[in-house]
Amino acid sequence: MATPNLFLLYVEDPLKSVEFYQELLERKPAAAFPSFASFKLDGGFSLGLWANHRVNPTPPTTGNRGEIAFTVADDEAVKALHRDWSKRGIVIKQEPYTDVFGLTFVALDPDGHRIRVCLKDK
């Protein structure tokens, strides 16, 4: 059986997105080309950043229907990431609030992809 291990985000400028995710993930990309870049993630996963104009079939250029989620141990870790990302100038779409998975907030990457921080075991 095939196991999912690569998550792709369609982006306007992969190299610009590399700068954002390199700082956010605190690691260098495994590959970085003008039309595609990728990061190795823990657990055998990878995050790919693929230029919109190179994807076939062409994806929609507006809207999104998913999120990347960073899970952390506790409320203090959620608050700490929120403070850190806010200081870095990362766009915060939704300030911390409590939802079905506990304390959470949502940030945006340069292409408007949603990045949620929430509790690991909720």
N, C-alpha and C positions, 0 to 999 in steps of 0.2 A: 504494500500500500504506500502511496506517496504521502509524505509528511510536509505540511506547509512550513517553510523556513525563510521565505523572502517576502517582505512587505514592500510594495512599491507605492511611491507618491509621485504623481505627475506634477512637475514644477516648471516654472517659466525659465529659470536660469539655474541649472544644477550647481554650478560653481558658487553662486551666491548662497544657495541653500546649504552647500558644504560648509561655508563659513558659519552659518547659523547652527547647524547640527554638530559641527566639530566643537563649538563652545558648549552647547547644551549637553552633549553626550560625554564631553571631556575625553575625546579620543580622536585620532586621525582617521581619515577615510581609508578603506581598503583599496578603493579605486576612485579616481576623480578625473573625468574627461568632460569636455564641453557639453556633451549630450547625455551623460550618465555618470552617476557616482554611487558608491555604496559604503556602508559602515557595517562592520561585524559587531553584532550585539551578543550579550551573554545568552547562554542557553542554546547556542547553535543557530540563532536567528541572524538575519541581515536586514538592513533597511536600504532600499534602493531609491534613488532620486533620478527620475527620468524626464528629460525635456519633452514638454507637451508636443512640440512639433515633430518629434521623432517616433512617437507612439503610433502603432498601427493595429487596429483601426483607431482613428483620431478620437481621443476622449473629449467629453464636454470640458469647456474651459471655465465654467462657473459652478458654484455650489459644491457641497461635499456631503457625504452620507456616512461618515465614519470618523474615528478619532484614533490617535495614538495615545495609549495610557501608560503613565509612569506610576507604578504602585510603590508606596512607601510604608514604613512600619507603623507610624502613629500620627496623631494630629499635629504634634510639634514639627515633624518632618514636612508635612504639607505646608504649614505656616512658614517654615524656613525656606522651602523652595519658592513659595510665593514671594517672599521678601527678596530673595536672591534674583529671581527672574525679573521682578519689577525694577530692581536697581540696574540690571543689565539693559533695560529698555525693551524687553520682550513685551509684546502687546498682550495684555490680560483681557480676555473677552468676558470672563465671568469671575468676579471676586470670590474668595472662599465662602462656601456655604455648606450646610449639611444636607445630604440627599440619601438615597437608598444605600450607597456605599460609604457613608460617613462624610467627614469633611473632605471637600474637593474644590478645585478651581480649574478653569480652562484658559489656556493661552493659545496664541496663534503663531504659526511660522510665517516666513515672508510671503508664502502663497496662500495664506489663510487656512491652512490645514489646522484642525483642532488638536491640541495637546492637553490631555486631562491629567491631573495629578490626583490620586485618590489612595485610599487605604488598601493595603495588600490583602487583608483577610476579612473584608466586609462582604 
